[in-house]
Amino acid sequence: MSTLNVDKVDPSTGTALELGTSGDTITVPTGAGLTVVDEVKTNKVSPATGTAFALGDSGDTFTVPSGATIANSGTATGFGDVYVSSFSRDVSTATGTQAVTGVGFTPTSIEVFAAIGGTVKASWGMSDGTTDKCIYQNNNGGTDFISNQSQLIRVVTVDAGTMYSGTLDSFDADGFTISWTKTGSPTGTVAGNFIARK
């Protein structure tokens, strides 16, 4: 095999250059790097060996521009992951935080459905990490539902002076943290079912 040492290859005419012929294999050996500073167009990317390959390095960002689509015909992990589970909280517990863990990733949004079992005291809420909103059952002598624009969970056990409410404190590496506020002397245990999205 011959070796060609050259610092640059240009087309002999025009601006197009062809490398190899149909059926040829172009190999970049281990330890050698191939750097493209502009655009690469190809119909397929496959691992050199085995069945796995890495795209980029830790800290890299890949942008899908407006109008482009990623089509998945197989199984994708790490894209749009969801996790469904539950937690509970004794509403007689003093104001404080509660970490919900086991999610397996840092969520970007959550939806929480919470209620005190055997009662009509319930709340349906959501958060994107910036804005919390919920709809809750008004236990103040009625069965109507009220929209709240600042809380993730709001359980009214007697009236507006006796309730337990929560806001999203943070999204964490393995779940999220709720900041609870106790008003008056509520009793019971809130059971919360949630879906977390990556």
C-alpha positions as CSV (number, residue, x, y, z in Angstrom):
1,M,0.0,0.0,0.0
2,S,1.3,3.4,-1.0
3,T,1.3,6.4,1.2
4,L,0.4,9.9,0.0
5,N,1.6,12.7,2.2
6,V,-0.2,16.0,1.5
7,D,-1.5,18.9,3.5
8,K,-4.4,19.8,1.2
9,V,-6.5,18.4,-1.7
10,D,-8.4,20.7,-4.0
11,P,-10.6,19.9,-7.1
12,S,-8.7,20.1,-10.4
13,T,-11.6,22.1,-11.8
14,G,-14.7,23.8,-10.4
15,T,-15.6,23.5,-6.7
16,A,-16.5,19.8,-6.4
17,L,-14.2,17.0,-5.2
18,E,-15.0,13.2,-5.3
19,L,-13.2,10.9,-2.9
20,G,-13.1,7.3,-4.1
21,T,-15.4,5.3,-6.3
22,S,-18.7,3.5,-5.7
23,G,-17.9,0.4,-3.6
24,D,-14.8,1.8,-2.1
25,T,-14.2,2.0,1.7
26,I,-12.5,5.0,3.1
27,T,-11.0,4.2,6.5
28,V,-9.9,6.7,9.2
29,P,-7.7,4.6,11.5
30,T,-7.9,4.5,15.3
31,G,-6.1,7.5,16.8
32,A,-6.6,9.7,13.7
33,G,-9.2,12.5,13.7
34,L,-11.4,13.8,11.0
35,T,-12.5,17.4,11.5
36,V,-15.2,19.1,9.4
37,V,-15.7,22.7,10.1
38,D,-18.8,23.2,7.9
39,E,-21.6,20.9,6.8
40,V,-21.6,17.1,6.5
41,K,-24.4,15.6,4.4
42,T,-25.0,11.8,4.6
43,N,-27.9,9.4,4.4
44,K,-26.7,7.2,7.2
45,V,-24.4,7.1,10.2
46,S,-23.5,3.6,11.7
47,P,-21.0,2.5,14.3
48,A,-17.6,1.4,13.0
49,T,-17.8,-1.7,15.2
50,G,-20.5,-3.2,17.3
51,T,-23.9,-1.7,17.7
52,A,-23.4,1.5,19.6
53,F,-21.8,4.9,18.9
54,A,-21.5,8.2,20.7
55,L,-22.7,11.5,19.2
56,G,-20.6,14.3,20.6
57,D,-19.1,14.8,24.0
58,S,-20.3,15.7,27.4
59,G,-21.4,19.4,27.4
60,D,-22.0,19.5,23.7
61,T,-25.3,20.9,22.4
62,F,-27.0,19.6,19.2
63,T,-29.7,21.9,17.7
64,V,-32.6,20.7,15.6
65,P,-33.5,23.9,13.5
66,S,-37.0,25.1,13.0
67,G,-38.7,23.1,10.3
68,A,-36.5,20.0,10.7
69,T,-37.9,16.7,12.2
70,I,-36.4,13.8,14.0
71,A,-38.2,10.6,13.1
72,N,-37.8,7.6,15.4
73,S,-38.6,4.2,13.9
74,G,-37.1,2.2,16.7
75,T,-36.7,2.6,20.5
76,A,-35.4,5.9,21.8
77,T,-34.2,6.5,25.4
78,G,-33.3,9.9,26.8
79,F,-35.7,11.8,24.6
80,G,-39.0,12.8,26.1
81,D,-38.7,10.3,29.0
82,V,-41.6,10.1,31.4
83,Y,-41.9,8.7,34.9
84,V,-45.1,7.9,36.8
85,S,-45.1,7.4,40.5
86,S,-46.6,8.6,43.8
87,F,-45.8,10.3,47.1
88,S,-47.7,11.1,50.3
89,R,-47.6,13.9,52.9
90,D,-49.2,14.1,56.4
91,V,-50.9,17.6,56.2
92,S,-50.4,18.1,60.0
93,T,-46.7,18.3,59.3
94,A,-45.2,21.8,59.7
95,T,-44.3,24.0,56.8
96,G,-41.3,22.7,55.0
97,T,-39.9,20.9,52.0
98,Q,-40.3,17.4,50.7
99,A,-37.9,15.7,48.2
100,V,-39.5,13.3,45.8
101,T,-36.9,11.0,44.4
102,G,-36.5,7.9,42.2
103,V,-37.4,9.6,38.9
104,G,-34.1,8.8,37.3
105,F,-33.6,12.1,35.5
106,T,-34.1,15.9,36.0
107,P,-37.6,16.7,35.0
108,T,-38.6,19.8,33.0
109,S,-42.3,19.5,33.9
110,I,-44.6,17.6,36.3
111,E,-48.3,17.0,36.7
112,V,-49.7,16.1,40.2
113,F,-53.0,14.7,41.1
114,A,-53.5,14.9,44.9
115,A,-56.3,14.0,47.3
116,I,-57.0,13.0,50.9
117,G,-58.4,9.5,50.6
118,G,-62.1,9.0,51.3
119,T,-62.9,12.7,50.9
120,V,-63.6,15.2,48.2
121,K,-60.5,17.2,49.1
122,A,-58.5,17.1,45.9
123,S,-56.2,19.1,43.7
124,W,-54.9,18.8,40.1
125,G,-51.7,20.7,39.4
126,M,-48.8,21.3,37.0
127,S,-45.5,23.1,36.9
128,D,-42.8,23.8,34.3
129,G,-40.3,24.9,36.9
130,T,-41.2,28.5,36.5
131,T,-45.0,28.6,36.8
132,D,-47.3,26.5,39.1
133,K,-51.0,26.2,38.4
134,C,-53.7,24.0,39.9
135,I,-57.4,23.4,40.1
136,Y,-58.7,22.4,43.6
137,Q,-61.9,21.4,45.2
138,N,-63.2,24.1,47.4
139,N,-64.2,22.4,50.7
140,N,-65.5,25.7,52.2
141,G,-69.1,24.6,52.4
142,G,-69.4,23.7,48.7
143,T,-68.3,21.3,46.0
144,D,-67.2,23.8,43.4
145,F,-63.7,23.8,41.9
146,I,-61.4,26.8,41.8
147,S,-58.4,27.7,39.7
148,N,-55.2,28.7,41.4
149,Q,-52.4,30.5,39.4
150,S,-49.5,30.2,41.8
151,Q,-49.5,26.8,43.5
152,L,-48.9,23.2,42.4
153,I,-51.1,21.6,45.1
154,R,-53.8,23.1,47.2
155,V,-55.9,20.9,49.6
156,V,-58.5,22.8,51.5
157,T,-59.5,20.6,54.5
158,V,-62.0,22.9,56.1
159,D,-61.9,26.4,54.7
160,A,-59.4,29.0,53.5
161,G,-58.0,29.2,57.0
162,T,-57.3,25.4,57.2
163,M,-55.4,24.0,54.3
164,Y,-52.2,22.5,53.0
165,S,-50.6,23.9,49.8
166,G,-47.4,23.2,47.9
167,T,-45.3,24.9,45.2
168,L,-42.5,23.5,43.2
169,D,-39.2,24.3,45.0
170,S,-36.8,22.8,42.4
171,F,-36.3,20.1,39.7
172,D,-33.5,17.8,40.9
173,A,-31.2,15.2,39.3
174,D,-33.4,12.4,40.5
175,G,-36.8,14.1,40.9
176,F,-38.2,17.3,42.4
177,T,-38.7,19.1,45.7
178,I,-42.0,20.5,46.9
179,S,-42.2,23.5,49.3
180,W,-45.2,23.0,51.6
181,T,-47.1,25.6,53.5
182,K,-49.4,24.7,56.4
183,T,-52.3,27.0,57.2
184,G,-54.3,26.4,60.4
185,S,-54.5,22.9,61.7
186,P,-55.4,20.6,58.8
187,T,-55.5,16.8,59.3
188,G,-55.2,13.8,57.0
189,T,-52.7,12.5,54.5
190,V,-52.4,13.7,51.0
191,A,-51.7,11.0,48.4
192,G,-50.1,12.4,45.3
193,N,-49.9,10.7,41.9
194,F,-47.6,12.4,39.4
195,I,-46.1,12.2,36.0
196,A,-42.7,13.7,35.4
197,R,-41.4,14.6,32.0
198,K,-37.8,15.0,30.9
